[in-house]
Amino acid sequence: MTNTNGPAPPDAPDTPDAPVLPPVIATVILHYGDPALAANLAAALRRADPDHAQRVLVLDNAAPRPAIGAWRRLPDNLFWGGALAWCLDAARDMGCTHLWFLNNDISFETRPPLVARAALRMARIGAALAARGPGGTSGKGGRVGVYAPAVDRNPYHPQMVRDARIQYRRVALVDGIAPLIDLECAREVGGADCADNPRGYGVDVWLSLRAHRAGWPVVVDHQLVVRHRYHTTARSVDGFMDAAARAEHEYMTRRLGPAWRDEVARLQHQWIDETTL
């Protein structure tokens, strides 16, 4: 683990030295619970990025209270993990290169634009890592496998809590608040892998860890920040969190062994901070 303490610009210029082809991003907000949450987030993103508005989409996960202006309404509740798997396929069918899969209970703390800023910074981070040679990335053509904004606070993942002094952080895994996933990376590592855990707790960690192990950079951008209201919807459904926690334990035990919590804790503290971009 490397913790650098040198100052970094609070917001580095978003114009690269050389042209970088932008990714094509499907930004999907998963709705279940209060329809206003997804609607407000979608409206904020469309205002922030009018050029990307047609691909800011609300997916209604068969919610008891239907979404406002949904892109699709699923016939059955696929839960978080199942919806992620569905969206990975849907984004690919739309001709996109990336899926930005957003919880409905987040808000952005960074000024607009947001989708365009994330796309450009992700591309620049990939290029910066590729320029370092084999030690910086692993021959993925300057592409980042999983990119995530930092969070103002995170009681579960310390590697994702914003540090304004740095530009970005190379990590082993991220949570599922707002992962921006390269579809080729997801395909290469076996997709969401959630058939035995559609509720999704642990699926985010396992997907990003598989990407990391396969040589795809996994990064947290500390100059693009979200605020998250934890378990807004999960707590509103009786018994959901207990059932999801039991499913997570069985799921992660099958993949990382009975000491999986210790292994995840160890991996959470394996990071390298970068102060320039």
Secondary structure, 3 states (H helix, E strand, C coil): CECCCCCCCCCCCCCCCCCCCCCCEEEEEEECCCHHHHHHHHHHHHHHCHHHHHHEEEEECCCCCCCCCCCEECCCCCHHHHHHHHHHHHHHHCCCCEEEEECCCEEECCCCCCHHHHHHHHHHHHHHHHHCHHHCCCCCCCCCCEEEEEECCCCCCHHHECCCCCCEEEECCCCCCCCEEEHHHHHHHCCCCCCCCCCCCCHHHHHHHHHHHCCCCEEEEEEEEEEECCCCCHHHCCCHHHHHHHHHHHHHHHHHCCCHHHHHHHHHCCEEEECCC
